[in-house]
Amino acid sequence: MSWASSARVRASMLGNRSRDTAPELAVRSAVHALGLRYRVCARPLPHLRRTADLVFTRARVAVFVDGCFWHGCPTHHTPAVSNAAYWAAKVANNCRRDRDTDQRLADAGWQVVRVWEHEDAHSAARRIAETVRDVRSPAGGT
């Protein structure tokens, strides 16, 4: 069974961006306005095929801006009507991969910040900045 239930659905889904989404750009802009600098769309761990949306390499903080549909937001995720079994399995697998990514990064000494696409960008930026500053403080402000 194909992942797309129709040609129209396929065209729509292929148009979804994997980076530089509106929520991601809003968070990046708000974090930048707070004076923090970061790498965009980078692998925190070179050997791990997982890409974070913002990476603070010296502080070892990885930020992921997660879409409500794709990552199973407990508040806003709505199950697909067409091809429901495929999409339910896809979202469940994404959630498992997110947890695995968080654990692997934590095991390597990284802090992970997850932001939902519906969160206020400025609130998320303050949370990210606090995490980066908390991590940097004990090390002498790297």
N, C-alpha and C positions, 0 to 999 in steps of 0.2 A: 504494500500500500504506500502510495506517495505521501510525503509530508504535507503537500498542498492539496486541498480538496477541489480546487478549480484553477484555471489559468489566471483569473483575476486575483485570487488569494496568493498564488505563487508570485505574481508581479509585485503585489503589495509587500510581501514578506522579504523579497529580494531587495526592496528599497530601504529596508531597515538598516540603519547605520550601526557599525560595531564600535565606532569611536566618534568623538565630537558631536554627541547628541546634545540637544538643548539643555537637559538637566546637568550633564557633565560640564558643558561650557559655563553654565551659571555657577556651578560649584568652583570650577577653576578660576573664574573671574573674581569671585568673592574671596577665595584663598589668596590670590595674587594681591588683591586690594589690602589684605592684612599684612602684606610685606613678606610673605613666604614664597620661596621659589622651589620648583619641583620638576621632575621629569614627567613627560606625558606618554601614556600608552607604552609602558616599559615593563620588562620582566624584573621583578624584585630579585629573584634567584635565577641566574642564567641557565641552570640545568632544568628548571621547572617551566614547562610550557603553559604558563599562566601569565596573563598580562593585567597589570593594575592600571587604573585610569590616571592616578597621580602617584608618584613615587618620590619619597624623601629619602634619598640613599644614605646620607650621613646619619640621619635620625633613625633609619630603618623602620619607616612607616609606609605602609601601602594602603591606598585608598581605592575603593571600588564603588562606583555609582551604579547601583543595581536597578534595573527596570522592574516594575511591579509585576508585569505578566511573566517575563522570562525567568525571574528568580523567586516567584511564589510569594509575593508580599502578603503577609497574613491579613492586612487590612484591605488591600485593593485588588488582589489577584482575582480574576474572573476566569473560570475554566472555559476552554474553547467548546463551542457547540459542534462545529464540524470537525471530524477526525479527532474526537475527544480523547480516545485512548492514546493516540500518538502524542498529542500535546501534553497530556497528563504525565506520561513517561518522560518526555523531554524536560518538563519543568522539574520533575522529581530528580532527574539526573543532574540538572543544573544546581539544584539545592545541595545534593550530595557532593558535587564538585566544589561548591563554595565552602562547605564545611571542611572538606579535605584541604583546600587551598589555605584556609585560615589556620588549620592545624600544622601544615607543613611550614608555613611562614613563622608561626609561633615557635615551632621546634628549632627554627634557624635564628631565633632572636628578634623577629620582626613583630611590630604592632600592626594590627589590621583594623581599619576603620571602614565600615560599610554604611553607605548612604543610600536611602531609597529615593527613587526619582521624584516622589511626591514631597519630599522634605524641603523645607525652606532652605535655599542655598546659603543664606547668611548664617543661619543657625548651624548648618552642617559645617560651614567654613570655620566658625568659632570652635566647634568640637574638634575639628581636624587640627587647628592651630594649637589648641590646648594639648592634644595628644603629642604633637611634634615637640612642643616646648617642655612637656613633662618628661619626655624621653631624653631630650637634650640636657636638661638641668643636672641630673646626677653625673653626667659625663663631663661636666665643666663647660657646657654651652658650645658644643661642636657645631 
